[in-house]
Amino acid sequence: MPIIISKGQELYPELAAFMGGWFHQDFDIHGDSLEEVVAAFKAESDPDLIRPLVDDIDAFLSSGDEGMDARFQELFNPDIIPTAFRPTTREFLVAIREELIAERS
């Protein structure tokens, strides 16, 4: 049986995996906020996974703002609504990016 790879997995594999693994319908098992979910990801993941994920976020963001919400939905088919966390999909992704690169003491 062939493996089916979505367009999101093909273009942005780390972002697709992150969305499916951390911002799914039961995301709240990892926390109640974007910050808590990203902190749980960082705590449970190999640090070498952060840079490729940030790179995928940057690549998606650079694809332009026009139609971003629809493109995000089409590519990642998320179980969550990004605008439930931030006013726009762009702000949602930027907030994730900032949390990923933030140094915690």
Short mmCIF file of the C-alpha atoms (twelve columns), coordinates in Angstrom:
data_MODEL
# 
_entry.id   MODEL 
# 
loop_
_atom_site.group_PDB 
_atom_site.id 
_atom_site.type_symbol 
_atom_site.label_atom_id 
_atom_site.label_alt_id 
_atom_site.label_comp_id 
_atom_site.label_asym_id 
_atom_site.label_seq_id 
_atom_site.Cartn_x 
_atom_site.Cartn_y 
_atom_site.Cartn_z 
_atom_site.pdbx_PDB_model_num 
ATOM 1   C CA . MET A 1   0.000  0.000  0.000  1 
ATOM 2   C CA . PRO A 2   1.539  3.351  -1.010 1 
ATOM 3   C CA . ILE A 3   2.112  6.028  1.588  1 
ATOM 4   C CA . ILE A 4   -0.015 9.096  0.941  1 
ATOM 5   C CA . ILE A 5   1.782  12.367 1.586  1 
ATOM 6   C CA . SER A 6   -0.224 15.570 1.744  1 
ATOM 7   C CA . LYS A 7   0.875  18.740 -0.006 1 
ATOM 8   C CA . GLY A 8   1.582  20.254 3.431  1 
ATOM 9   C CA . GLN A 9   3.809  17.312 4.387  1 
ATOM 10  C CA . GLU A 10  5.611  17.611 1.065  1 
ATOM 11  C CA . LEU A 11  6.203  21.380 1.199  1 
ATOM 12  C CA . TYR A 12  6.528  21.950 4.943  1 
ATOM 13  C CA . PRO A 13  7.176  18.564 6.583  1 
ATOM 14  C CA . GLU A 14  8.183  19.855 10.022 1 
ATOM 15  C CA . LEU A 15  5.289  22.302 10.255 1 
ATOM 16  C CA . ALA A 16  2.832  19.612 9.121  1 
ATOM 17  C CA . ALA A 17  4.153  17.197 11.751 1 
ATOM 18  C CA . PHE A 18  4.027  19.884 14.441 1 
ATOM 19  C CA . MET A 19  0.460  20.881 13.630 1 
ATOM 20  C CA . GLY A 20  -0.714 17.271 13.558 1 
ATOM 21  C CA . GLY A 21  1.177  16.285 16.672 1 
ATOM 22  C CA . TRP A 22  0.700  19.296 18.904 1 
ATOM 23  C CA . PHE A 23  -2.239 21.409 17.712 1 
ATOM 24  C CA . HIS A 24  -4.755 18.616 17.243 1 
ATOM 25  C CA . GLN A 25  -8.282 18.328 18.655 1 
ATOM 26  C CA . ASP A 26  -6.867 17.279 22.039 1 
ATOM 27  C CA . PHE A 27  -4.137 19.933 22.098 1 
ATOM 28  C CA . ASP A 28  -5.139 20.931 25.610 1 
ATOM 29  C CA . ILE A 29  -3.464 17.826 27.030 1 
ATOM 30  C CA . HIS A 30  -0.279 19.816 26.423 1 
ATOM 31  C CA . GLY A 31  -1.595 23.113 27.811 1 
ATOM 32  C CA . ASP A 32  -4.344 25.677 27.548 1 
ATOM 33  C CA . SER A 33  -2.421 28.285 25.578 1 
ATOM 34  C CA . LEU A 34  -0.184 28.474 22.546 1 
ATOM 35  C CA . GLU A 35  2.741  29.201 24.830 1 
ATOM 36  C CA . GLU A 36  2.089  26.130 26.979 1 
ATOM 37  C CA . VAL A 37  1.736  23.834 23.966 1 
ATOM 38  C CA . VAL A 38  4.974  25.097 22.411 1 
ATOM 39  C CA . ALA A 39  6.746  24.790 25.782 1 
ATOM 40  C CA . ALA A 40  5.586  21.164 26.032 1 
ATOM 41  C CA . PHE A 41  6.872  20.511 22.501 1 
ATOM 42  C CA . LYS A 42  10.251 22.002 23.386 1 
ATOM 43  C CA . ALA A 43  10.443 20.022 26.631 1 
ATOM 44  C CA . GLU A 44  9.625  16.711 24.930 1 
ATOM 45  C CA . SER A 45  11.478 17.143 21.643 1 
ATOM 46  C CA . ASP A 46  15.052 16.957 20.516 1 
ATOM 47  C CA . PRO A 47  16.428 20.519 20.271 1 
ATOM 48  C CA . ASP A 48  17.604 19.701 16.733 1 
ATOM 49  C CA . LEU A 49  13.932 19.693 15.649 1 
ATOM 50  C CA . ILE A 50  13.412 23.366 16.426 1 
ATOM 51  C CA . ARG A 51  15.475 24.946 13.621 1 
ATOM 52  C CA . PRO A 52  13.822 22.930 10.805 1 
ATOM 53  C CA . LEU A 53  10.396 23.788 12.222 1 
ATOM 54  C CA . VAL A 54  11.282 27.494 12.383 1 
ATOM 55  C CA . ASP A 55  12.546 27.247 8.796  1 
ATOM 56  C CA . ASP A 56  9.232  25.722 7.661  1 
ATOM 57  C CA . ILE A 57  7.286  28.461 9.452  1 
ATOM 58  C CA . ASP A 58  9.469  31.103 7.787  1 
ATOM 59  C CA . ALA A 59  8.966  29.500 4.378  1 
ATOM 60  C CA . PHE A 60  5.197  29.349 4.820  1 
ATOM 61  C CA . LEU A 61  5.063  32.957 6.032  1 
ATOM 62  C CA . SER A 62  7.124  34.094 3.059  1 
ATOM 63  C CA . SER A 63  4.525  32.607 0.709  1 
ATOM 64  C CA . GLY A 64  2.473  35.773 1.242  1 
ATOM 65  C CA . ASP A 65  -0.476 36.996 3.264  1 
ATOM 66  C CA . GLU A 66  -3.090 36.845 0.538  1 
ATOM 67  C CA . GLY A 67  -5.151 33.716 1.033  1 
ATOM 68  C CA . MET A 68  -2.985 32.566 3.943  1 
ATOM 69  C CA . ASP A 69  -5.902 31.322 6.038  1 
ATOM 70  C CA . ALA A 70  -7.262 29.179 3.196  1 
ATOM 71  C CA . ARG A 71  -3.773 27.945 2.241  1 
ATOM 72  C CA . PHE A 72  -3.036 26.972 5.840  1 
ATOM 73  C CA . GLN A 73  -6.340 25.093 6.068  1 
ATOM 74  C CA . GLU A 74  -5.772 23.346 2.732  1 
ATOM 75  C CA . LEU A 75  -2.184 22.322 3.447  1 
ATOM 76  C CA . PHE A 76  -2.454 21.289 7.087  1 
ATOM 77  C CA . ASN A 77  -6.161 20.570 7.641  1 
ATOM 78  C CA . PRO A 78  -5.680 21.479 11.305 1 
ATOM 79  C CA . ASP A 79  -7.999 20.288 14.051 1 
ATOM 80  C CA . ILE A 80  -7.781 23.756 15.597 1 
ATOM 81  C CA . ILE A 81  -8.630 27.238 14.368 1 
ATOM 82  C CA . PRO A 82  -5.480 29.406 14.434 1 
ATOM 83  C CA . THR A 83  -7.563 32.524 15.046 1 
ATOM 84  C CA . ALA A 84  -8.755 31.013 18.325 1 
ATOM 85  C CA . PHE A 85  -5.185 31.632 19.541 1 
ATOM 86  C CA . ARG A 86  -4.283 34.840 17.706 1 
ATOM 87  C CA . PRO A 87  -6.202 37.313 15.488 1 
ATOM 88  C CA . THR A 88  -4.718 35.965 12.230 1 
ATOM 89  C CA . THR A 89  -3.021 32.827 10.956 1 
ATOM 90  C CA . ARG A 90  0.140  34.877 10.407 1 
ATOM 91  C CA . GLU A 91  0.134  36.057 14.030 1 
ATOM 92  C CA . PHE A 92  -0.502 32.482 15.186 1 
ATOM 93  C CA . LEU A 93  2.561  31.233 13.290 1 
ATOM 94  C CA . VAL A 94  4.719  34.194 14.316 1 
ATOM 95  C CA . ALA A 95  3.811  33.565 17.963 1 
ATOM 96  C CA . ILE A 96  4.782  29.895 17.625 1 
ATOM 97  C CA . ARG A 97  8.043  30.923 15.964 1 
ATOM 98  C CA . GLU A 98  8.839  33.395 18.753 1 
ATOM 99  C CA . GLU A 99  8.132  30.785 21.424 1 
ATOM 100 C CA . LEU A 100 10.315 28.240 19.625 1 
ATOM 101 C CA . ILE A 101 13.348 30.520 19.501 1 
ATOM 102 C CA . ALA A 102 12.866 32.070 22.958 1 
ATOM 103 C CA . GLU A 103 15.497 31.169 25.500 1 
ATOM 104 C CA . ARG A 104 14.079 30.273 28.880 1 
ATOM 105 C CA . SER A 105 15.986 30.622 32.108 1 
# 
